[in-house]
Amino acid sequence: MRIGETHWRTIWPEADGSVGIIDQTKLPFAFETVTLRGVADAARAISEMLVRGAPLIGATAAHGLALGMREDPSDRGLEEAAIRLMATRPTAVNLRWALETMRARLSALPPAERAEAAAALAAEIADEDAAQNRAIGTHGLEVLRAIAAERGRVHVLTHCNAGWLATVDWGTATAPIYLAHDEGLDVHVWVDETRPRNQGGHLTAWELANHGVPHTVIVDNAAGHLMQRGEVDIVLTGTDRTAANGDVANKIGTYLKALAARDTGVPFHVCLPSPTIDWSLASGADIPIEARDPGEVTHVRGLAEGGVVRAQVTNPGSPAANPAFDVTPARLVTGLITERGIAEPSRQGLATLFPDRAA
Ligand code: MRU
């Protein structure tokens, strides 16, 4: 996607075999790239959230495994690299999907052929993610066009960052928004700041501003009020793992948005590429929810006169808890926008679009 006049992806292979990423912990105050040279670099980039967002976590794990094959292409090297990457973050299932896809193909090859094949497969996984998100964009665009035809405008509310920074390109929830904006629809986005790490205020706002999409950052608690006032036409979010029955895990606070949307009659759509579906889980109850450092609640990062600072915002000494995701039941979801079309949020709905996977 666009930064100024340049087209960027969030992850890319370098000529020397290393892998480039954007360091998202520095955004929006600085734009810096980082080079990953081995599996340890890739694991650190995921666990410390230099990269984040379910599809990008998957793509980074794939590239990380490819870097691991340059270091040690033996069966043991493959196993150890996969275990190390798998341990980085628990909720986004794209991580497991990417590692299993890579392992299935690589373990069938002699070690001497693994490094080259792994780099090619990681690039394929990245390209596939960009294409899937583009397709989500075209299906979601139909929904936004229908709203614009009825209301003359589309006010979207989104939570966390489900933009191109969370994927390889396009974003999941933002792909329809970018397409709608580019074809001239009157789109405006309410951006939940998304405490505690502020992915909305830091990352989604930065992306939308770079693309020229009108948007306004709001505190998380303002969303229900805006829905009551008729200021939100649709909620679009991403998801880190969707169970086979259509329950969706996404950034903490998503469930409350879905409840408010249901109460006020606002459609609530979730955008996801198919690697985000966990067919092995019958419902969202068993989705592992990441507990992150309470320090992310007690302290915030922001720009002060002297540069970027970290400041305490809670009573010193008070304990804090930081569950990073919640599960929105399928009954609160209007539609699951995938690369194959819009599924009803149910086992049957997903199976109709993905009969090959549901089996
Ligand atoms: O903790 P993060 O920043 O990795 O969480 C990201 C989200 O919750 C996104 O909304 C999600 O990955 C879906 S989007 C592509």
Residues whose N, C-alpha, C, O or C-beta is under 5 A from the ligand:
A	BS01	MRU	R52 G53 A54 P55 H159 C160 N161 A162 A166 T172 Q199 G238 T239 D240 N250 K251
